[in-house]
């Protein structure tokens, strides 16, 4: 039996031919142009790092538009073209509903956003902080027009 071309340092998966090498992450400086970690383990490592360092990811996200201005603008324009109903609802709500109140879920006054449960009704929004808004989109929190809420669990 021949030696494997690559062995994952995390799970021990072996690459014994060119097709198996495709399961390993690319690395220009590495032998066979592949690193010694498979794509599945690399993905798990990145997800764990993302969970362990939320402040670094948040800082990068906040500065993304300064670092990559053309890609940022392109992605915004693409989103607006792809979702005209959502864009319309955001514009109408932005002109008519001020963000000078507290989160309807936790009462926070920091980083307030408008949540549209139904984009066809642009003036029916729920005022939430960014953290609670994320919970709503991950289906960990349910909210209703008028401020009522309940846990999704």
DSSP file (Angstrom, degrees, kcal/mol; ACC not computed):
  #  RESIDUE AA STRUCTURE BP1 BP2  ACC     N-H-->O    O-->H-N    N-H-->O    O-->H-N    TCO  KAPPA ALPHA  PHI   PSI    X-CA   Y-CA   Z-CA
    1    1 A X              0   0    0      0, 0.0     2,-0.1     0, 0.0     0, 0.0   0.000 360.0 360.0 360.0 132.4    0.0    0.0    0.0
    2    2 A X        -     0   0    0      1,-0.1     2,-0.1    14,-0.0     0, 0.0  -0.359 360.0 -95.3 -82.3 160.8    1.4    3.4   -1.0
    3    3 A X        -     0   0    0      1,-0.1    -1,-0.1    -2,-0.1     2,-0.1  -0.468  46.3-106.3 -71.3 144.9    1.8    6.4    1.2
    4    4 A X        -     0   0    0     -2,-0.1    12,-0.2     1,-0.1     3,-0.1  -0.376  15.1-133.2 -70.6 153.5   -1.1    8.9    1.0
    5    5 A X  S    S+     0   0    0     10,-3.0     2,-0.3     1,-0.3    11,-0.2   0.867  89.7   7.0 -71.2 -38.1   -0.5   12.2   -0.8
    6    6 A X  E     -A   15   0A   0      9,-1.2     9,-2.9    26,-0.0     2,-0.4  -0.992  61.3-163.1-144.8 146.9   -2.1   14.2    2.1
    7    7 A X  E     -A   14   0A   0     -2,-0.3     7,-0.2     7,-0.2     2,-0.2  -0.996  29.5-119.5-132.0 127.2   -3.4   13.3    5.6
    8    8 A X     >  -     0   0    0      5,-2.7     4,-1.2    -2,-0.4    29,-0.3  -0.465  13.7-146.3 -66.6 129.8   -5.8   15.7    7.4
    9    9 A X  T  4 S+     0   0    0     27,-2.6    -1,-0.2    -2,-0.2    28,-0.1   0.667  94.7  42.0 -71.2 -16.7   -4.2   16.8   10.7
   10   10 A X  T  4 S+     0   0    0     26,-0.2    -1,-0.1     3,-0.1    27,-0.1   0.899 131.4  11.8 -95.6 -52.9   -7.6   17.0   12.4
   11   11 A X  T  4 S-     0   0    0      2,-0.1    -2,-0.1    27,-0.0    26,-0.1   0.572  92.0-120.1-108.6 -11.8   -9.6   13.9   11.3
   12   12 A X     <  +     0   0    0     -4,-1.2    -3,-0.1     1,-0.2    25,-0.0   0.528  50.6 162.9  85.4   4.6   -7.0   11.7    9.6
   13   13 A X        -     0   0    0     -6,-0.1    -5,-2.7     1,-0.1     2,-0.4  -0.320  27.7-142.4 -57.7 139.0   -8.7   11.6    6.2
   14   14 A X  E     -A    7   0A   0     -7,-0.2     2,-0.6    -9,-0.0    -7,-0.2  -0.836  11.8-151.4-110.8 144.5   -6.3   10.5    3.5
   15   15 A X  E     +A    6   0A   0     -9,-2.9   -10,-3.0    -2,-0.4    -9,-1.2  -0.959  22.4 165.7-111.1 114.4   -5.9   11.6   -0.1
   16   16 A X        +     0   0    0     -2,-0.6     2,-0.3   -12,-0.2    -1,-0.1   0.532  64.2  18.6-106.4  -9.6   -4.5    8.7   -2.1
   17   17 A X  S  > S-     0   0    0      1,-0.0     4,-1.6   -13,-0.0     3,-0.1  -0.892  91.1 -86.3-148.9 179.3   -5.2   10.1   -5.6
   18   18 A X  H  > S+     0   0    0     -2,-0.3     4,-0.8     1,-0.2    -1,-0.0   0.866 123.5  54.2 -60.5 -38.9   -6.0   13.4   -7.5
   19   19 A X  H >4 S+     0   0    0      1,-0.2     3,-0.7     2,-0.2     4,-0.3   0.898 107.6  50.5 -63.8 -40.2   -9.7   13.1   -6.8
   20   20 A X  H >4 S+     0   0    0      1,-0.2     3,-1.8     2,-0.2    -1,-0.2   0.839 100.5  64.3 -66.0 -32.6   -9.1   12.7   -3.1
   21   21 A X  H >< S+     0   0    0     -4,-1.6     3,-2.0     1,-0.3    -1,-0.2   0.796  88.0  69.9 -62.2 -27.0   -6.9   15.8   -3.1
   22   22 A X  T << S+     0   0    0     -4,-0.8    -1,-0.3    -3,-0.7    -2,-0.2   0.715  89.4  63.4 -62.6 -19.7  -10.0   17.9   -4.1
   23   23 A X  T <  S+     0   0    0     -3,-1.8    16,-3.0    -4,-0.3    17,-0.4   0.453  93.4  79.3 -83.8  -0.9  -11.3   17.3   -0.6
   24   24 A X  E <  S-B   38   0B   0     -3,-2.0    14,-0.2    14,-0.3    12,-0.1  -0.813  90.5-102.6-109.0 149.9   -8.4   19.2    0.8
   25   25 A X  E     -     0   0B   0     12,-1.9    10,-3.0    -2,-0.3    12,-0.2  -0.355  42.6-103.0 -70.5 149.3   -8.0   23.0    1.0
   26   26 A X  E     +B   34   0B   0      8,-0.2     8,-0.3    -4,-0.1     2,-0.2  -0.387  39.4 173.9 -72.8 147.8   -5.8   24.7   -1.5
   27   27 A X    >   -     0   0    0      6,-2.0     3,-1.3     3,-0.1     6,-0.1  -0.785  20.7-159.1-156.2 109.1   -2.3   25.9   -0.6
   28   28 A X  T 3  S+     0   0    0      1,-0.3     5,-0.2    -2,-0.2    -1,-0.1   0.865  95.5  45.9 -57.9 -39.7    0.1   27.3   -3.1
   29   29 A X  T 3  S+     0   0    0      4,-0.1    -1,-0.3     3,-0.1     2,-0.2   0.509  99.1  91.4 -85.1  -3.5    3.2   26.7   -1.0
   30   30 A X  S X  S-     0   0    0     -3,-1.3     3,-2.0     1,-0.1    -3,-0.1  -0.536  89.6 -87.4 -94.8 159.0    2.2   23.2    0.0
   31   31 A X  G >  S+     0   0    0      1,-0.3     3,-1.5    -2,-0.2    -1,-0.1  -0.364 114.7   9.0 -60.9 137.9    3.0   19.9   -1.6
   32   32 A X  G 3  S-     0   0    0      1,-0.3    -1,-0.3    -4,-0.1     3,-0.1   0.567 122.9 -82.5  63.6  11.7    0.5   19.0   -4.4
   33   33 A X  G <  S+     0   0    0     -3,-2.0    -6,-2.0     1,-0.2     2,-0.4   0.698 105.7 106.4  70.4  18.6   -1.0   22.5   -4.0
   34   34 A X  E <   -B   26   0B   0     -3,-1.5    -8,-0.2    -8,-0.3    -1,-0.2  -0.973  65.5-127.7-132.3 145.5   -3.1   21.3   -1.1
   35   35 A X  E     -     0   0B   0    -10,-3.0     2,-0.1    -2,-0.4    -8,-0.1  -0.301  32.7-105.7 -81.1 171.2   -2.8   22.0    2.7
   36   36 A X  E    S+     0   0B   0    -12,-0.1   -27,-2.6   -30,-0.1     2,-0.4  -0.128  95.9  80.1 -95.0  39.8   -2.8   19.2    5.3
   37   37 A X  E    S-     0   0B   0    -29,-0.3   -12,-1.9   -12,-0.2    -2,-0.2  -0.985  77.8-125.6-142.3 133.2   -6.4   19.9    6.4
   38   38 A X  E  >  -B   24   0B   0     -2,-0.4     4,-2.4   -14,-0.2   -14,-0.3  -0.302  27.7-110.2 -75.2 162.9   -9.5   18.7    4.6
   39   39 A X  H  > S+     0   0    0    -16,-3.0     4,-2.4     1,-0.2     5,-0.2   0.862 116.4  54.4 -62.3 -37.7  -12.2   21.1    3.6
   40   40 A X  H  > S+     0   0    0    -17,-0.4     4,-2.0     2,-0.2    -1,-0.2   0.924 112.1  42.9 -64.1 -44.2  -14.7   19.8    6.2
   41   41 A X  H  > S+     0   0    0      2,-0.2     4,-2.5     1,-0.2    -2,-0.2   0.876 112.7  53.2 -70.5 -37.1  -12.2   20.3    9.1
   42   42 A X  H  X S+     0   0    0     -4,-2.4     4,-2.4     2,-0.2    -2,-0.2   0.917 109.6  49.2 -61.1 -43.5  -11.2   23.7    7.8
   43   43 A X  H  X S+     0   0    0     -4,-2.4     4,-2.4     2,-0.2    -2,-0.2   0.914 110.8  49.7 -62.4 -43.6  -14.8   24.8    7.7
   44   44 A X  H  X S+     0   0    0     -4,-2.0     4,-2.3     1,-0.2    -2,-0.2   0.901 110.9  50.3 -62.5 -41.1  -15.3   23.5   11.3
   45   45 A X  H  X S+     0   0    0     -4,-2.5     4,-2.5     2,-0.2    -2,-0.2   0.920 111.3  48.0 -62.6 -44.1  -12.2   25.4   12.4
   46   46 A X  H  X S+     0   0    0     -4,-2.4     4,-2.4     2,-0.2    -2,-0.2   0.894 111.3  50.0 -65.4 -39.8  -13.4   28.7   10.8
   47   47 A X  H  X S+     0   0    0     -4,-2.4     4,-2.1     2,-0.2    -1,-0.2   0.911 111.7  48.5 -63.8 -41.8  -16.9   28.3   12.3
   48   48 A X  H  X S+     0   0    0     -4,-2.3     4,-2.4     2,-0.2    -2,-0.2   0.914 111.3  49.7 -64.9 -42.5  -15.4   27.8   15.8
   49   49 A X  H  X S+     0   0    0     -4,-2.5     4,-1.8     1,-0.2    -2,-0.2   0.913 109.1  53.0 -61.6 -42.4  -13.1   30.8   15.3
   50   50 A X  H  < S+     0   0    0     -4,-2.4    -1,-0.2     1,-0.2    -2,-0.2   0.907 112.5  44.3 -59.6 -42.8  -16.1   32.9   14.3
   51   51 A X  H >< S+     0   0    0     -4,-2.1     3,-0.5     1,-0.2    -1,-0.2   0.863 115.1  48.6 -69.4 -35.6  -17.9   31.9   17.4
   52   52 A X  H 3< S+     0   0    0     -4,-2.4    -2,-0.2     1,-0.2    -1,-0.2   0.713 118.4  38.0 -78.6 -20.9  -14.9   32.4   19.7
   53   53 A X  T 3X  +     0   0    0     -4,-1.8     4,-1.6    -5,-0.2     3,-0.4  -0.462  62.0 150.8-129.4  60.9  -14.0   35.9   18.3
   54   54 A X  H <> S+     0   0    0     -3,-0.5     4,-2.4     1,-0.2     5,-0.2   0.832  73.0  59.5 -63.9 -31.3  -17.3   37.8   17.7
   55   55 A X  H  > S+     0   0    0      1,-0.2     4,-2.2     2,-0.2    -1,-0.2   0.884 105.0  48.5 -66.2 -38.0  -15.7   41.2   18.3
   56   56 A X  H  > S+     0   0    0     -3,-0.4     4,-2.2     2,-0.2    -1,-0.2   0.906 113.2  47.6 -67.2 -40.9  -13.1   40.7   15.5
   57   57 A X  H  X S+     0   0    0     -4,-1.6     4,-2.5     2,-0.2    -2,-0.2   0.890 111.9  49.7 -67.5 -39.0  -15.8   39.6   13.1
   58   58 A X  H  X S+     0   0    0     -4,-2.4     4,-2.4     2,-0.2    -2,-0.2   0.915 110.8  49.6 -65.3 -43.1  -18.0   42.5   14.0
   59   59 A X  H  X S+     0   0    0     -4,-2.2     4,-1.5     2,-0.2    -2,-0.2   0.911 112.1  48.0 -62.7 -43.0  -15.1   45.0   13.6
   60   60 A X  H  X S+     0   0    0     -4,-2.2     4,-0.7     1,-0.2    -2,-0.2   0.922 111.7  50.2 -63.0 -44.1  -14.3   43.5   10.2
   61   61 A X  H >< S+     0   0    0     -4,-2.5     3,-0.7     1,-0.2     4,-0.4   0.893 109.1  51.6 -62.8 -39.7  -17.9   43.7    9.1
   62   62 A X  H 3< S+     0   0    0     -4,-2.4     3,-0.2     1,-0.2    -1,-0.2   0.826 116.6  39.9 -66.4 -30.8  -18.2   47.3   10.2
   63   63 A X  H >X S+     0   0    0     -4,-1.5     4,-2.0    -3,-0.2     3,-0.9   0.410  86.1  99.6 -98.0   1.4  -15.1   48.3    8.2
   64   64 A X  H <X S+     0   0    0     -4,-0.7     4,-3.2    -3,-0.7     8,-0.2   0.895  79.1  55.0 -56.9 -43.7  -15.9   46.1    5.1
   65   65 A X  H 34 S+     0   0    0     -4,-0.4    -1,-0.3    -3,-0.2     7,-0.1   0.802 110.6  46.3 -64.4 -27.2  -17.3   49.0    3.1
   66   66 A X  H <4 S+     0   0    0     -3,-0.9     3,-0.5     2,-0.1    -1,-0.2   0.848 116.4  44.2 -79.2 -35.3  -14.1   51.0    3.7
   67   67 A X  H  < S+     0   0    0     -4,-2.0     2,-0.2     1,-0.2    -2,-0.2   0.885 130.6  22.3 -75.3 -39.9  -11.8   48.1    2.8
   68   68 A X  S  X S+     0   0    0     -4,-3.2     4,-2.4    -5,-0.2    -1,-0.2  -0.581  71.0 162.1-127.2  67.1  -13.7   47.0   -0.3
   69   69 A X  H  > S+     0   0    0     -3,-0.5     4,-2.3    -2,-0.2     5,-0.2   0.873  75.3  47.4 -61.5 -39.7  -15.8   50.0   -1.5
   70   70 A X  H  > S+     0   0    0      2,-0.2     4,-2.4     1,-0.2    -1,-0.2   0.918 114.3  45.6 -71.5 -40.7  -16.5   48.7   -5.0
   71   71 A X  H  > S+     0   0    0      2,-0.2     4,-2.6     1,-0.2    -1,-0.2   0.893 112.8  52.5 -66.3 -37.7  -17.6   45.2   -3.9
   72   72 A X  H  X S+     0   0    0     -4,-2.4     4,-2.0     2,-0.2    -2,-0.2   0.942 112.1  44.2 -62.3 -48.2  -19.7   46.8   -1.2
   73   73 A X  H  X S+     0   0    0     -4,-2.3     4,-2.6     1,-0.2     5,-0.2   0.912 113.0  51.9 -63.6 -42.9  -21.5   49.1   -3.6
   74   74 A X  H  X S+     0   0    0     -4,-2.4     4,-2.4     1,-0.2    -1,-0.2   0.912 109.6  49.3 -60.0 -43.2  -21.9   46.3   -6.1
   75   75 A X  H  X S+     0   0    0     -4,-2.6     4,-2.2     2,-0.2    -1,-0.2   0.881 111.4  49.5 -66.9 -36.5  -23.5   44.0   -3.5
   76   76 A X  H  X S+     0   0    0     -4,-2.0     4,-2.5     2,-0.2    -2,-0.2   0.942 113.0  46.2 -65.3 -47.2  -25.9   46.8   -2.4
   77   77 A X  H  X S+     0   0    0     -4,-2.6     4,-1.9     1,-0.2    -2,-0.2   0.886 112.6  50.6 -64.0 -38.5  -27.0   47.5   -6.0
   78   78 A X  H  X S+     0   0    0     -4,-2.4     4,-2.4    -5,-0.2    -1,-0.2   0.914 110.6  49.3 -64.2 -43.3  -27.4   43.8   -6.7
   79   79 A X  H  X S+     0   0    0     -4,-2.2     4,-2.5     1,-0.2    -2,-0.2   0.920 110.4  50.8 -61.9 -43.7  -29.5   43.4   -3.6
   80   80 A X  H  < S+     0   0    0     -4,-2.5    -1,-0.2     1,-0.2    -2,-0.2   0.870 113.3  45.5 -62.6 -37.1  -31.7   46.4   -4.6
   81   81 A X  H  < S+     0   0    0     -4,-1.9     3,-0.5    -5,-0.2    -1,-0.2   0.880 115.4  46.5 -72.6 -38.6  -32.2   45.0   -8.0
   82   82 A X  H  < S+     0   0    0     -4,-2.4     2,-0.3     1,-0.2    -2,-0.2   0.821 122.7  33.1 -74.1 -32.3  -33.0   41.5   -6.8
   83   83 A X     X  +     0   0    0     -4,-2.5     4,-2.2    -5,-0.2    -1,-0.2  -0.563  63.4 157.2-126.4  68.4  -35.4   42.6   -4.0
   84   84 A X  H  > S+     0   0    0     -3,-0.5     4,-2.6    -2,-0.3     5,-0.2   0.849  76.5  55.0 -64.1 -33.6  -37.3   45.7   -5.2
   85   85 A X  H  > S+     0   0    0      2,-0.2     4,-2.2     1,-0.2    -1,-0.2   0.911 110.0  45.9 -65.9 -41.0  -40.2   45.1   -2.8
   86   86 A X  H  > S+     0   0    0      2,-0.2     4,-2.5     1,-0.2    -2,-0.2   0.915 112.8  50.5 -66.1 -42.6  -37.9   45.0    0.2
   87   87 A X  H  X S+     0   0    0     -4,-2.2     4,-2.4     2,-0.2    -2,-0.2   0.925 110.1  50.0 -60.5 -45.5  -36.1   48.1   -1.0
   88   88 A X  H  X S+     0   0    0     -4,-2.6     4,-2.5     1,-0.2     5,-0.2   0.916 111.0  49.3 -59.0 -45.2  -39.4   49.9   -1.4
   89   89 A X  H  X S+     0   0    0     -4,-2.2     4,-2.5     1,-0.2     5,-0.2   0.898 110.8  50.1 -63.1 -41.1  -40.5   48.9    2.1
   90   90 A X  H  X S+     0   0    0     -4,-2.5     4,-2.4     2,-0.2    -1,-0.2   0.904 111.8  47.7 -64.7 -41.1  -37.2   50.1    3.6
   91   91 A X  H  X S+     0   0    0     -4,-2.4     4,-1.7     2,-0.2    -2,-0.2   0.938 114.0  46.0 -65.7 -47.1  -37.4   53.5    1.8
   92   92 A X  H  X S+     0   0    0     -4,-2.5     4,-1.4     1,-0.2    -2,-0.2   0.928 115.8  45.5 -62.7 -45.7  -41.0   54.1    2.9
   93   93 A X  H  X S+     0   0    0     -4,-2.5     4,-3.0     1,-0.2    -1,-0.2   0.897 110.1  55.6 -64.9 -39.5  -40.4   53.0    6.5
   94   94 A X  H  < S+     0   0    0     -4,-2.4    -1,-0.2    -5,-0.2    -2,-0.2   0.847 111.4  43.4 -61.9 -34.0  -37.2   55.1    6.6
   95   95 A X  H  < S+     0   0    0     -4,-1.7    -1,-0.2    -5,-0.1    -2,-0.2   0.738 126.3  30.2 -81.5 -23.7  -39.1   58.2    5.6
   96   96 A X  H  < S+     0   0    0     -4,-1.4     2,-0.6     1,-0.2    -2,-0.2   0.649 109.9  58.6-114.5 -18.3  -42.1   57.7    7.9
   97   97 A X  S  < S-     0   0    0     -4,-3.0    -1,-0.2    -5,-0.2    17,-0.0  -0.922  71.0-146.7-122.6 108.8  -41.0   55.8   11.0
   98   98 A X        -     0   0    0     -2,-0.6     3,-0.2     1,-0.1    -3,-0.1  -0.312  10.7-138.0 -71.8 155.5  -38.3   57.4   13.2
   99   99 A X  S    S+     0   0    0      1,-0.2    13,-0.2    -5,-0.1    -1,-0.1  -0.220  70.3 112.2-103.2  41.5  -35.7   55.2   15.0
  100  100 A X        +     0   0    0      2,-0.1     2,-0.2     0, 0.0    -1,-0.2   0.118  59.5  81.1-102.5  21.7  -35.9   57.3   18.2
  101  101 A X  S    S-     0   0    0     -3,-0.2     2,-0.2     1,-0.1    11,-0.1  -0.600  80.6 -94.6-117.3-178.4  -37.5   54.6   20.4
  102  102 A X        -     0   0    0     -2,-0.2     7,-0.2     1,-0.1     6,-0.1  -0.504  49.7 -79.7 -95.0 162.9  -36.4   51.5   22.3
  103  103 A X     >  -     0   0    0      5,-3.0     4,-1.2    -2,-0.2    25,-0.3  -0.398  34.1-140.0 -59.7 131.4  -36.3   47.9   21.3
  104  104 A X  T  4 S+     0   0    0     23,-3.0    -1,-0.2     1,-0.1    24,-0.1   0.620  98.2  42.5 -72.4 -11.6  -39.8   46.4   21.6
  105  105 A X  T  4 S+     0   0    0     22,-0.2    -1,-0.1     3,-0.1    23,-0.1   0.886 133.0   8.7 -97.3 -56.0  -38.2   43.2   23.0
  106  106 A X  T  4 S-     0   0    0      2,-0.1    -2,-0.1    23,-0.0    22,-0.1   0.581  90.5-120.9-107.8 -11.5  -35.4   44.1   25.4
  107  107 A X     <  +     0   0    0     -4,-1.2    -3,-0.1     1,-0.3    21,-0.0   0.451  57.5 151.1  87.0   0.0  -35.9   47.9   25.8
  108  108 A X        -     0   0    0     -6,-0.1    -5,-3.0     1,-0.1    -1,-0.3  -0.306  36.3-161.4 -64.9 148.2  -32.3   48.7   24.6
  109  109 A X        +     0   0    0     -7,-0.2     2,-0.4     3,-0.0     3,-0.3   0.290  60.0 103.6-109.9   6.7  -31.8   52.1   22.9
  110  110 A X  S    S-     0   0    0      1,-0.2    20,-0.4    -7,-0.0    -7,-0.1  -0.732  89.6  -6.1 -92.3 136.0  -28.5   51.0   21.2
  111  111 A X  S    S-     0   0    0     -2,-0.4    19,-1.7    18,-0.2     2,-0.2   0.908  82.0-167.1  53.2  58.5  -28.3   50.1   17.5
  112  112 A X  E     +C  129   0C   0     -3,-0.3     2,-0.3    17,-0.2    17,-0.3  -0.554  10.5 175.6 -83.7 139.2  -32.0   50.3   16.7
  113  113 A X  E     -C  128   0C   0     15,-3.5    15,-2.5    -2,-0.2     2,-0.5  -0.889  30.1-113.6-135.2 165.7  -33.4   48.9   13.4
  114  114 A X  E     -C  127   0C   0     -2,-0.3     2,-0.5    13,-0.2    13,-0.2  -0.886  24.4-156.3-102.4 132.6  -36.8   48.3   11.8
  115  115 A X  E     -C  126   0C   0     11,-2.7    11,-2.4    -2,-0.5     2,-0.8  -0.941   2.3-154.9-109.8 128.1  -38.0   44.8   11.2
  116  116 A X        -     0   0    0     -2,-0.5     3,-0.2     9,-0.2     9,-0.2  -0.871  12.3-177.7-101.4 103.9  -40.6   44.1    8.5
  117  117 A X  S    S+     0   0    0     -2,-0.8     2,-0.4     7,-0.4    -1,-0.2   0.824  85.7  24.0 -65.5 -28.9  -42.6   41.0    9.2
  118  118 A X    >   -     0   0    0      6,-0.5     3,-1.7     3,-0.3    -1,-0.3  -0.923  67.0-161.5-141.3 111.1  -44.4   41.6    5.9
  119  119 A X  T 3  S+     0   0    0     -2,-0.4     3,-0.3     1,-0.3    -1,-0.1   0.690  89.4  67.8 -68.5 -17.8  -42.8   43.6    3.1
  120  120 A X  T 3  S+     0   0    0      1,-0.3     2,-0.4     2,-0.1    -1,-0.3   0.612 100.5  52.3 -77.1  -8.9  -46.1   44.2    1.4
  121  121 A X  S X  S+     0   0    0     -3,-1.7     3,-1.7     3,-0.1    -3,-0.3  -0.731  71.9 176.4-121.0  79.4  -47.1   46.4    4.4
  122  122 A X  T 3  S+     0   0    0     -2,-0.4    -1,-0.1    -3,-0.3    -2,-0.1   0.686  74.7  54.0 -65.1 -20.4  -44.1   48.8    4.6
  123  123 A X  T 3  S+     0   0    0      1,-0.1     2,-1.0   -31,-0.0    -1,-0.3   0.517  87.7  86.3 -92.2  -4.0  -45.4   50.9    7.5
  124  124 A X    <   +     0   0    0     -3,-1.7    -6,-0.5    -6,-0.3    -7,-0.4  -0.802  63.0 149.1 -96.1  96.6  -46.0   47.9    9.7
  125  125 A X        -     0   0    0     -2,-1.0     2,-0.5    -9,-0.2    21,-0.4  -0.855  44.0-135.1-126.8 160.9  -42.6   47.4   11.4
  126  126 A X  E     -C  115   0C   0    -11,-2.4   -11,-2.7    -2,-0.3     2,-0.6  -0.978  23.1-135.0-114.1 127.5  -41.3   46.2   14.7
  127  127 A X  E     +C  114   0C   0     -2,-0.5   -23,-3.0   -13,-0.2     2,-0.3  -0.737  39.1 161.1 -86.0 121.3  -38.6   48.4   16.3
  128  128 A X  E     -C  113   0C   0    -15,-2.5   -15,-3.5    -2,-0.6     2,-0.2  -0.928  41.7-111.3-136.2 157.6  -35.8   46.1   17.5
  129  129 A X  E  >  -C  112   0C   0     -2,-0.3     4,-2.4   -17,-0.3   -17,-0.2  -0.503  44.1-104.5 -78.9 163.7  -32.1   46.4   18.5
  130  130 A X  H  > S+     0   0    0    -19,-1.7     4,-2.0   -20,-0.4     5,-0.1   0.858 120.2  54.2 -60.5 -36.2  -29.7   44.7   16.1
  131  131 A X  H  > S+     0   0    0      2,-0.2     4,-1.7     1,-0.2    -1,-0.2   0.948 112.0  42.1 -64.4 -49.0  -29.2   41.8   18.6
  132  132 A X  H  > S+     0   0    0      1,-0.2     4,-2.1     2,-0.2    -2,-0.2   0.855 111.0  57.6 -65.9 -34.7  -32.9   41.0   18.9
  133  133 A X  H  X S+     0   0    0     -4,-2.4     4,-2.0     1,-0.2    -1,-0.2   0.900 105.6  50.2 -62.2 -40.7  -33.4   41.5   15.1
  134  134 A X  H  X S+     0   0    0     -4,-2.0     4,-1.8     1,-0.2    -1,-0.2   0.894 108.0  53.2 -62.9 -40.2  -30.8   38.8   14.6
  135  135 A X  H  <>S+     0   0    0     -4,-1.7     5,-2.9     1,-0.2     6,-1.0   0.890 107.5  52.0 -62.3 -39.3  -32.7   36.5   16.9
  136  136 A X  H ><5S+     0   0    0     -4,-2.1     3,-1.4     4,-0.2    -1,-0.2   0.932 110.7  46.9 -62.4 -46.0  -35.9   37.1   14.9
  137  137 A X  H 3<5S+     0   0    0     -4,-2.0    -1,-0.2     1,-0.3    -2,-0.2   0.775 110.7  51.7 -70.9 -25.4  -34.2   36.1   11.7
  138  138 A X  T 3<5S-     0   0    0     -4,-1.8    -1,-0.3    -5,-0.2    -2,-0.2   0.356 115.2-120.0 -88.2   6.6  -32.6   33.0   13.2
  139  139 A X  T < 5S+     0   0    0     -3,-1.4    -3,-0.2     2,-0.2    -2,-0.1   0.765  83.1 119.0  61.7  29.1  -36.1   32.1   14.4
  140  140 A X  S   <S+     0   0    0     -5,-2.9    12,-1.1     1,-0.2    13,-0.4   0.501  77.0  34.6 -95.5  -7.9  -35.0   32.2   18.1
  141  141 A X  E     -D  151   0D   0     -6,-1.0     2,-0.4    10,-0.2    -2,-0.2  -0.992  69.8-152.1-147.0 136.4  -37.5   35.0   18.9
  142  142 A X  E     -D  150   0D   0      8,-2.8     8,-2.4    -2,-0.3     2,-0.3  -0.920  16.5-175.4-110.1 136.9  -41.0   35.7   17.5
  143  143 A X  E     -D  149   0D   0     -2,-0.4     2,-0.3     6,-0.2     6,-0.2  -0.921   8.1-156.7-129.1 156.9  -42.3   39.3   17.4
  144  144 A X    >   -     0   0    0      4,-2.5     3,-1.6    -2,-0.3     4,-0.2  -0.918  35.7 -89.3-129.2 155.5  -45.6   40.7   16.5
  145  145 A X  T 3  S+     0   0    0     -2,-0.3     3,-0.3     1,-0.3   -19,-0.1  -0.414 114.2  41.4 -59.8 135.5  -46.7   44.2   15.3
  146  146 A X  T 3  S-     0   0    0    -21,-0.4    -1,-0.3     1,-0.2   -20,-0.1   0.398 128.3 -78.1 101.3  -1.9  -47.5   46.2   18.4
  147  147 A X  S <  S+     0   0    0     -3,-1.6    -1,-0.2     1,-0.3    -2,-0.1   0.361  83.9 138.8  98.1  -6.8  -44.6   45.0   20.5
  148  148 A X        +     0   0    0     -3,-0.3    -4,-2.5    -4,-0.2     2,-0.3  -0.435  26.2 174.9 -70.8 148.7  -45.7   41.6   21.6
  149  149 A X  E     -D  143   0D   0     -6,-0.2     2,-0.3    -2,-0.1    -6,-0.2  -0.979  16.3-176.9-148.3 162.6  -43.1   38.9   21.6
  150  150 A X  E     -D  142   0D   0     -8,-2.4    -8,-2.8    -2,-0.3     2,-0.1  -0.977  37.1 -97.6-155.4 151.0  -42.6   35.3   22.6
  151  151 A X  E     -D  141   0D   0     -2,-0.3   -10,-0.2   -10,-0.2   -11,-0.1  -0.448  24.8-139.3 -68.8 143.6  -39.7   32.9   22.5
  152  152 A X              0   0    0    -12,-1.1   -11,-0.2     1,-0.2    -1,-0.1   0.604 360.0 360.0 -79.3 -11.1  -39.6   30.6   19.5
  153  153 A X              0   0    0    -13,-0.4    -1,-0.2     0, 0.0   -12,-0.0   0.482 360.0 360.0 -82.3 360.0  -38.5   27.6   21.6
